[in-house]
């Protein structure tokens, strides 16, 4: 049994909690330490989850150990009895339900001394069967896909058909967990099959001929031209069980046709000695194996046909990346012999993932095929349109006059996407981001592909639905990003990061009520690197999650230190920014909870800031994540308000505490009527929604005065202080009401007592 402090159950001895305990979808328990220790309490949910009443379970101290799955028992009991354990890790294992079913549980508890001095677990058994089954299903699907891929690779490498059939049978029986597998080859005359490869059949059976036709499952499969499933031979009346399957007591099975372009070549059969209800995914796996075999059987395929399959995208029929790069290399070689220019255009569909996720992959495939057709129609016959990946196309323009022709083609491609795509009777609009790279002398195909990709990413970074022409500026930026990526991976280990803090000031009395933690990277060779340069790189390579955890931990510890330093003073809150990538990470809530727990910081003193880009990218589960964070007791602030999505529906649905008016509006306060009007509207709307308002980027006395006049609660900016090290904030806090005089950026003419 694993024990975590986060899993403490409510005390069952308090009657006021009985109704609440009954609503928790898990078993709460109290038990003595040790496999045979007494169970003092289990909640009523045990009857639903394991089939035992609380009285039965508590009456038999050995029942828990008895119901452990044999494959888990030794591991779990050793874990339970380990004297060195401190109860901080969760453990997952299987228990047998009263009716024999297997139930997966996660066991979380904490060890506490009982009234009699005996160590006693207080914990929670959560049922995780559905998750475990889903994980097993995903692992099985991945293994099946890998098996099909290996079979395909071996077919392309020239493995013999017999060996391919043996490999397909071995993979099919192993990954569908059946005892019998066979590939039957249709003999000339189409009246009989011969056994080409088998597993689970006696040796003499492999030399027998198997009849084709409607009376056999294999023959019926070819006539039906679709997979055939037998769930139970005792009730099957469409055809007869063969003598071979009868001798092996086959009870159920799948048969699928092994077909080529000119017709069927045989049947792949996978059979079980037990009754099985095969899932659609099982059938898909068998069909995939058979399809690979069908390709191998296609004896009439010419070398050109094989080459076409290897070098073209199956969905759109366009050349794939391999063929595109080959043609590009040939074009570059021709340019070395004569003057001229060619261009590579990389076309990436914007937000294509949204189509796939909202309408399904079939609609996504339909859209890709339609987009491919449009692109193919606007280029010359001498040009090449290829599909590289899910939503990326490449275009090779040969023998153009120069940059002008490439840009003109980019504009024509943009025009292609101004017309809607009709999917399922509805119109859908799509845009594309393009990167352009022109040939010169001496380039390699890979270099041009890399340059076009860098330009395409530049187009996406600058707002999508546009094109970018690769130049030395983009090359330098790409090289710099690569260098940053490499250095960033070592920066955490080398302790090169630090936090600076910028005060949040109350506009009522100009006191410091909070600070915002801002990350700084002091590179040993290149000095301080701007967050604008390394944060996007960290988001791309996945380092933003450990980096964000580092910021949370250090900021919470610093805030806790300030609270302990000033026990009688008003508390100072700590604001930490979260990126969109962090919101996608399933461990975000636990990371925040861990930082609070380890620092002992009051959750109300931690403020988490999210930008409107999080909502614009429609992060899955955003509402649930924010609700979970809010449940920890932290405060939530929407940063840069007014520059992004700005949906009122989000403001009313999400559990926000405050808005930060973007600095672009604060800049014009008192001088630009539009900025003043927008800020006034934001403040009024926030008041109506019971949200506090923070004016960020304040740099002048006039801006401070205007924010206060409009009813803004807080402000931050260079007018008060730049981001400074922790010791500077400490000095300001110790200065009390005269903190502005202690600030390194203290503005002249401000009375702290105003």
N, C-alpha and C positions, 0 to 999 in steps of 0.2 A: 504494500500500500504506500503510495507516494503522499507526501505531506507538504503543503505549501501554506504559508501564512495567509495568502489571499483567499484561501478556501475555508475560512472559519465559519462553521454553521451557527445559526442563531441557537441560543440555549433552549432545548426542548422543555426545560423545567419552568419556563415562563409562560403561563396560559395565554397571555395576550398575543403571543406569537403563533398560536396554533393555526389560525386561519392563513397567516402568511406562509408558514411552513408548508401547508397543503398545496400552495400554488407553485412552489419551486419544482421544476421538472427534473428532479434528481433526488437521490437518497441521502439524507443527512444522517450521520451516525456518531456515536461515541463508543469507543471500544478500548480495552486494555491493550497494551503493546504485546506483540507476540502472536504467532499463528494460532495458538490455542487460547488466546486471551478472551475474557468475557466481553460480550457486546452488551453495553448498558442501554443503548437506545438506537433504534433505527426508525426513520420516518415512514409513514404509510405508503409512500411511493414504491417501497420495496415489493409490494404485492403486484403492482403494475409492471415493474421492470424485471423482477426475478421470480414472481409467482409465489412468494412466501409471505405469510403475515408477519408483522413485527414480532409477535409473541413467539412464533415458531423459530424465527431467526435468532432471537436473543436467548431462547431456551437451549440452543445447542452451540457451544463455543467453537465447535469444529466444523460447522456447516460452511463457513466462508472458504476454508481451505479445501473442503470436499468438493465445492462447486467450481474450483479453479480449473481451467482448461489444462489437460495434461501437458500440452506443449508450453504453457506459460508457468506452470506450478513451481518448478525449481527456481526460475528466475525471480518470481514474485516473492516466494518464501525467503529466499536468500536476501532479497532487498528488505523485506520486513524485519528480519532478525539481525541485520547488520548493526552491530553496536556503535559503529562510528557515524551513523547517519544523523544528519541534523534536520531532516524533514523539509528540505527546500526544493526538491525536484518532484515533478509530477510523474506518474507511471500509468501506462495504459496496458490493459490485459483483458482476457476473456473469462467470463463466468458462464456456467451452464444454467439456463432457466430451469425451473421445476419440470417443464414439459420436455426438456432436452435441447431446446434451442440454444444457440450460442449468442451471448450478449456481450458486446464490447463495452468496457467502461473506462473512464478516466478517474483516477483516485487522487484526490487532493485533501490533505489534512495537516494539522499542526499538533505536535506533541505537547501536552500540558500535564502537570501533576494533578492527580485526582485528590479528593478529600482524604483518601486513605493513604496517600503518598505514592500510589502505584502510577507509573507513567500511563497516560491515557490519550488516545487519539481523538480529536474532534475533526470531523471531515465530511466529505461530500463525494458520492459516487455518481458521476454523470454518465448517462448512456450515450455512447458515440458510435453505435452500430452502423447507422446510416452513413456517417462520414467514412468509417473504415471500409464499408462495402463499396462506397463510391471511389475511394482511393485504390482499392483492389481492382475495381473495374477499369479505372484509368491506367493502372499499371499493365493490366492485361491487354487493353487496346494498344498501348505503346509497344508492348512486346510483339503483338500481332503485326503491327505496322512495320516494326523492325524486321520481322521474319519475312514479310512480303518484299521489303526493300532488299534484303540479302538475296532472296531468291531471284529478284530482278537483276541484281548486280551479277550474280553467277550466270544468269542467262546471257547477259550482254558480254560477259567474259568468255563465252563459248563452252560452258559446261555441257556435257552430253545430256540428251533428253532423259535418259534413264536415271542418271544421277540427279537431275532436277526433280524428277518425279519422286524419287526416294526422299529428297530433302523436303518437298512439299508435304508428303505423307507424314514424315517425322514431325514437322512443325505443326501440322494440323492436329494430329493426335495429342501432342504435348500441350498445345495452347488451348485446345477445346476440352482437354481432360477426358478423352475417349480412348477405348482400348484398340479399336480396329480402324485402319485406314488403308485405302487402296486407290490406285489410278488404273482405270480400265481403258485400254486403247481399242477403238472401233476398228475391226478388221475389214478388209475389202469385202464388198457385198453387203455390209452394214447389217448383218444378221447375228454377229457374235462379237464379243469383246475378248481380249486377252489381258491377263493381269500383268501390267508392266512394272508395278512397284506395290509393295504391301507391307503392312506392319500389323502384328497381332493375329496373323493367319498361319495355320500349319503349312509346312514346306510343300506337301503334295498339292495343296490347294492352289499354289501359285502357277502351276502348269495347266490348270483346267481352263477350258473355254467357258465363258459366261454368256448365256443367251441374251440377245438384244430384243427389242420389241416391247409392246405395251404391257406384257405380263411380268416384266422385271422392273425393279425400281430404276436401274441404270437406263434401260431402254425407254421407260416412261419419261425420264428426265430429258432425253434428247427430243422426244416427241412434243413434250410440253414447252421446250425451249425456255425453261425457267427452273430455279432451284426447287427441289422436292424434299419435303420434310416428313419423316415418319416419327410420330411421337410414341406410338406403342404398336408393335407388330401384332399383338393380340386383337386389336380392333381395326387393323388396316385392311381395306377391301378393294383398293384400286389396283393392286398387283400382288404378286406372290413373293415371299421371302426366298432368296436363293438358297441352294443347299449349303453353300459355304457359310453364309450368315447364320443359317439354322444351326450348323454344327458348332458355331462359336457363341450361340445363344444371344445373338444380337437382339436388342429390344427396341432401339430407336436409332435414327441416323439422318444425315443430310447427304444429298447427292447434288452436284452442280456440273453443268456441262463444261468441258474443256473445248473451247471453240476458237477458230481462226476466222479470217475474212471470208474464206471460201466454204465454211461449214464446220460441223463438229468433228473433233478428232477423238473424243472419248469423254470419260466421266471421272470426276474426283469424288470419292465417297468417304465419309467419316462417320463411324458407327459406335454405339455404346451398348454395353451389356445391361445397362439400367435404363429405365424410362426417363427421357429427358425432354424438356421443353426448350428448344433452341431459340435464342433471342435473335432479333434481326441483325445485331452486330456479329453474332456467330456466323450467320449466313453470309454477311458481307465479307468476313474474313475468308471463308471457304471460297467465295466467288473471286476474291482478290488473288488467292493462290492459283485458282484455276485459270484466271486471266493471264497470269505470268506464264503458266504452262501452255496456254493457247498460243501465246506469242512465240514460244519456243517451238511449238509444233508447226508453225506456219512455214512449211517447207518451200512454199512458192514465193516467199518474200525475197526480193532481190536485195543486193547490197545497197542500192539507192533507197529502197523502202526502209531498211534498218537505219540507214543514216538519217532519213527524214524523221523517224521516230525519236532518234537520239538528239536531234538538233532543232526540234520544233516544240512549241508549247501545245499540249493536247487540248486545252480549252479553246484557244483562239486560232490555232493553226499557224500562228506567227513564228518566225525564228526565235529561238531562245537565246540566252546570253552567250552561250558557247559559239553558236553560229555567228552572232552579231560581232563578237570580238574577232573572229576569224576574218569576216568580211572587212572589218575596220583595219586589221593588220594588212590585208591585201591592198586596201585603198591607200594606206600610208606608204606602202612599198611602191605603188604606182606614182605617187607624188614625188618620190625621190628621183624618179627618172624624167619627170616633166613638172613644170611649174603648175601651181593650182592650189586650191584650198578645199578641204572637206570639214564637216562639222558634226559633232555628236550632241544630240539633244536628249536629255534625260527628263522624262515626263512622269511626275508622281501625282496620282489623284489625291486631292485634298479630302480628308474626312471620309474616305471610302469605308473605313471600319464601321462608321455609323450605319451605313447601308447594310453591311453584313449582319450587324448585331440587331438592327431593328426589323429588317425584312427577311433575313435568313440568307444562307450561303447560295441557295439557288438563284435568288434575286441578284446577289452580288456577282455570280458567274454570268448571269444574263447581261448585267451592266458592263462587265469587262469585255464580253464578246462584242457588245454594241460599240463601246469605246474603241476597241481594236479596229473594227470595220470603218469607223469614221476616220481614224488616223490613217488607215491604209489608203483611203480614197483621196486624201489631200496631198499625198507625196507623189513624186514622179516614179515611173517604173524602175528607174535606175537606183532609187533610194531604198533603204531597208527600214522596216518597222519591226521591232522585236518586243517580246514581253520578257521582262527580267524576273519579276516576282509577283506577289499578290496584286499590287496596284501600281506597278512601275513599268513603264515602257521606254524603249530606247529608239531613237531615230538617227540613222546615218545618212547625211546629205553629202553626196559625192560631187566633186567638180563644180563647186559654186564659186561665184565671183569674189565672195568675201563675207565680212561681218554682216553687211546689209541683208544678204539673202538668208542668213541664219535667223536674224531678228524677224524678218518678214515671215518665215515659217513659224516662228514662235507665236507671232500674232495670229496667224491662221489657225494654229492649234488652239489658242485661246478662244477663237471664234467658234471652233467645233463644240466647245463646252457651253456656249451661250444658249444653245438649243436644249430643251429638256429631254431627258431619257424617260420613256414610258415603260414602267414596270408594273405588271398586274393591273393595267388600266389607269394607273396614277402617274402623274408627271413628277419627276425628281430632277433637281438641278445639281450639277457637280462642277467644281473648278479644278484646276491643275496648277502645280508649281513646276517650273521648268528651269533646268540648268543647261547652259550652252558652253561648249568648249570647241575652239577652232584649232585645226592642225597647223603646224609650222613645219620646220625641218628637224628631223631627228627624234620626234616623239615616238613613244611606244604606245600600243593600243591601251595597255593598262593605265598609262599615265593620263591619256585623254579621258578614259572612263572615270578615273579618280577625280580629274578636274571638273568634269560635268557633274559628278555627284556633289562635289563641294559647292558648286554654284547652285545646284538644286536645293541643298540644305540652306544656303544663304537666302534663297527665295522664300523658303518656308519660314525662316527666322524673321524675315521682314514683313510677314503678314499673309503669305500664301497668295494664290491666284495671280501670280506674276512670274516674270522670267528674270534671270540674272545671267550676265555674260561673264565667264571666268576671266579673271585678270590676276596680276601679281598681288594685288591687295587681298583677294580671296585666298590665293595660295599661301601668303604669309599668315593669314588668319587660320587656315587649316593646319599649317605646320605648328603654329602656336598652340592651337587646341590639342594637338597630338602631344606636344611637349607638356602641356598642363595636365593632360590625362595621365601621362607616365609619372610625373612628379607628385600628382595628387594621391596616387596609390601609396606613396611612401610618406606623405606629409603627416598623416595621423600617427604613424609609428614613431616618427622623429619629433613629435610634439612641436610642430611648426605653427599650429593654430593658436589664436588667442581671442578673447572677447573684449570688445569695447562696449561702453554703455552710454546711452543718450537719455538725459532726464525727460520725463513727462511732467509738465508743470500745470498746477491748478490755476486757472485764470481768475479764480476768486481771490486767492491770497498770495499767488506766485510761489507757493511751496512745492517742493518735489514730492509727488505722490507715487511716482513709478519711474522705471527705467526700461529702455528697450535694449536687449542684447543684440549686438551686431558682430558678425564673425569677421575676423581678420586673418590673413595668411601672410606670414613673414617668411618668404622664401630665402634660403641661405645664400643664393647667388643673385637672384633677380629682385630681391627686396620685397616690398609689400605688393601683393597681387590683388587687384580689385575683385570683390565678390561677383561683380557682373561678368567677369571673365571665367572664374572657376566654378561658380554655382551651376550654370547650364551644363558644364562638362560633367560635374558630379551627378547631375540628374540623368544624364545620358548613360553613364557607365555604372550606375547603381550605388555609387559611394555616398549619395546624399543621405541614405538611411543611417549608416554608422556615423556619418558626420553630424547629422541631425541629432542623433542620440548623444553624441559628445557635447553639443551645444546645450541640449536640455539638462544634462547632468551638471555641467559646470555652472550654468545660469541659475539653476535651482539651489545649488550649494552656496553660490555667492549671495543670493537673496536671503537664504536662511542665516548666513553669517551676519548680514546687515540687521536682520530682525533681532538676533541675539545681542548684537552690539548696542541696540537702542531699544531695550525692553519697554521703556515708558513712553517712547515717541510713537506717533502714528506710523503704521506699517508702510513699507514701500513695495509696490508690486513689481513683478518682473515680466516683461513681454518677450516672447520668443516667436520668430517667424517660422511657418511651416510651408513647405513647397508642395506643389500638386503631386509630385512623385511620392512624398511621404504619406499623403492621404490615400494613395493607392496601396500602400503597404499594410498587410494585415496586422503587423505588430505595433502599429502606431499607438494605440490606446495603452497597451502594456508598457511601451517605452515611456510614455508620460507618467503612468502610474508608478513605474519603477523609479524614475527620477524624483518624484515626490516622496516616495517611500524612503529612498536612500538618503535624501537630504533632510527629511523630516520637515519639509516646507509646508505651511498651511496652503492647501489647494487654492483658496481664494486669492492668494498672492501671486498665482501664476496666470498670465494671460497669453493665450495662443492666437497669433495673427494669421489669417488666411487672406489671399488676394482674390479678386474677382475672377482671375484666370482659372481658379479651381472650379468655379461654377460654370465658366464658359466651356471648359473641357468636359463637363458633365461626368465628373468622377463617380464611378459606380459606388453606391452605398454611402454617398457623402452625408446625407441626413442621418443615417444610422451611426456613422463615425462621430459626427458632431454631438449627437445625443449621448453616445458613450463617453465622450470626453467631458461633456457637461455633467454627466453623472459622477465624475470624479471630483467635481466641485470647482473646476477651473473656469476662467472667464474666456469668452471668445469674441474676437474683434475682426471686423471686415476691413482690410487695409486697402488703400488706393481707391476708395469709393468714388464712383463717377466716371472712371476711365474704361471700365470693362462691361460686363454683362448687364449690371444694374437692373436686375429683374426684381420688381416689387414682390413677386410671388416667393422668391427665395428669402427676402427679408422677413416676410410674414411666417414662413415655414421653419426657418432655421433658428436654433436657439442662440442668437447673438446677444451680446451685451453692449456693444458699442460699434460705431463706424469711425473710420479715419478719413477725413476729407482730403482728397489728393492734393499734393502741393501745387499742381497746375492751376487749381482754383484759388488757393491761398495766395499765390503770387500776385494776383490782380486785385486783391481785396483793398477797397478804398480808392482804387485808381481805375479799375475796369468794371463798369456797371454789370456786365454779364457775369463775371466771376462772383461778384458780391451777391447777385440775385440767385445764382446757382447754389452758393454756400448757404444763403438764408433759407432756400427751399430744402436743402439737405438737413439743416438743423431742425426746421419745423417738422419735417417728416420723421426724423429720429425721435423728436419729442413725442409725436403721436404714437410711435411704436415703443416708447419707453426705453430708447437706446441713448447712451451717452455719445457725445461727439468729440473727436480729437482732431485738431487742426495740425497737420504735419507740414514741415518745411517752412516754419515761420522764421523770417529773417529780419523783419523790421518792426519798429515800435508801432507803426500804423497797422500792420497786419495783426499784431497782438490786440490792439485797441478794437479793431473791427470784429475780430473773433469773439472778444468778450461782449461787445455790443449785440452781436447776433445771437448770443446765448450759448456759445460753444463752451464745453466744460473744461477741456484740457488742450494743451498745445505742446509741441516740441519742435525744435529746429535750432539752427545756428545762432539765432538771436539770443537764446539762452545758453546753449553749450553745444559744441561739436561732440561726437562720440569720443569718450575718453576712457582710459584704463580704470579698473575698479578702484584703485587707490585715490584717484581724483574724485570719484563719486563719494567715497568714504569721507574725504575732506569736506565736500560740499554738505553732506548730511550732518557732519559734526559742527558745521558752521551755523546750523539752525536757520533762523529767519534771514540772516545775512549771507545765505549761501551764494547769492548772485555775485557778491564780491569775491567769493572763493573760486568762482568758475573761471576757467582759462579763457572763455569767450564772453565774459561778463560785459553786457552792453552798457554803455554810458547813459546816465540820466534815468535809470529805472530805480524806483524806490521799492525795495522788497516788501515794505509794509503797506503798499498801496492796496 
